[in-house]
Amino acid sequence: MIILVDFGGQTAHLISRRIRELGIECTALDPEESLQKIKELKPKGIIFSGGPASVYEKSSPTVDKKTFDLQVPILGICYGEQLITYLLGGKVKPGKKEYGPATLIINKSSKLLKGIPENSKVWMSHGDEVEGLPKGFVNNGKTQTIPHAAISNEKKKIYAIQFHPEVIHTEFGMEILENFIKICGLKIKKRIINREFIENIIQDIKDSIGGDKAICALSGGVDSAVAAALVREAIGENLQSIYIDSGLMRDGDAVNMRNVKIIDAGNQFLKALKGVSDPEEKRKIIGKAFIEVFETVAKKSGAKFLVQGTIYPDVIESAGSKHSQVIKSHHNVGGLPKEMSLTLVEPLRNFYKDEVRQIGKILGLPESITQRQPFPGPGLAVRIIGEVTERKLEILRKADKILQEELRDYQDSLWQAFTVFTSIKTTGIRGDNRAYGETIAIRAIEAKDAMSANFAKLSYTILDKISTRIVNEVPQVNRVVYDITNKPPATMEWE
Ligand code: XMP
């Protein structure tokens, strides 16, 4: 097993994912408890993740120096490199903030960099940088901006890099992690999602629910559909699937649901959201309203469990580890109230969207479900900036329908495409009259998983068509803008 000491970097969980993809178990620990736990768990290797802190800050997370005496190979990534340097007597200094691609230039290879070309693309995200090496360390590589992009003490099997091998933009990131696994003396066995793997998940669900009843709220999206399909295989008729129409759904969403009980709770949600404009507050109110409906339904049927399609990025962005920051409270994790009478079953909590789709495919779900674009649990409420009202919902639904119609042929290449009600009014002209109308933003993104994304380079012709149709067919709108921001720094949804 490999231990990941999590210093709160936004991509720290990706490190565990990559290690697990290599067939190696990976457990994340908070720095404070790590030495004790490492002694108990006896891992074959330790990875220090990145993190937002600076080693010189008083409250910055750290590890016990004795960790370096355990004779277990260590790999420090980003903040991990800085911490190793600092704790072992080297120098770290505030550098120029660097975010994005860089070229790693190897000047002296190491076991960690074995097989990596002299020049390769890496991904950077840091403020501080290493200035002076600790005793016993050598420099292995630099970039155009920093001299110590890779350092090592081969004798002690301690390696450290400033860039992030876990993100796909680092060209040979996976090879570097594989090299580390080999340094740890472990054999690589890539994880495969097949029927046998799924049978194990189903058995786990059977064990946790037993003979009790469960309810599952389908949202129309892929995650809840796959979660429900797994639980149905596990407990059969003891699962009741429902669809809650929160009033925050898109045009036609409810119509697409078949064989499920539809609960109309639109008024309840809108009443609870009245006068609220803070995004996090809105998310929490919606989470609470969902639970109230679930609990009413469960009371009637005697269900004790609530199945949710929570996936790994939801967990992370709702602050999965002690030193990471809350980006937003995804409604099926951070947005749920603490006191609930139902016990949560979240069979997809450890998986990424692409894996969820794969599981759905193996379970025999149709492509119309497995390849469907994600739709957030809080619905259109997070696509309306500020207070949610019936009027705004109506305008947004009309604009979104047009967008979906025009982008029908592009669906496969896009992670998501949707419209946003910006709540910004601007001056326009209609006929010979001045108009003061709404601004709709279009967001179309390409992504492999929910952690990072690029805006789609849609052609001007298609953007022109969408914009013209929206301003013509939705009279309250007189301006359409295209969101050209990647994630990070912008999240996919606007709220
Ligand atoms: P963000 O906006 O966090 O979105 O970059 C990443 C992906 O997650 C979806 N999303 C949600 N899904 N509950 C969900 O089930 C939520 O509260 C939620 N918020 C965002 C979003 O649509 C995107 O695909």
Residues whose N, C-alpha, C, O or C-beta is under 5 A from the ligand:
A	BS01	XMP	S329 H330 H331 N332 P374 F375 P376 G377 P378 A450 T491 M492 E493
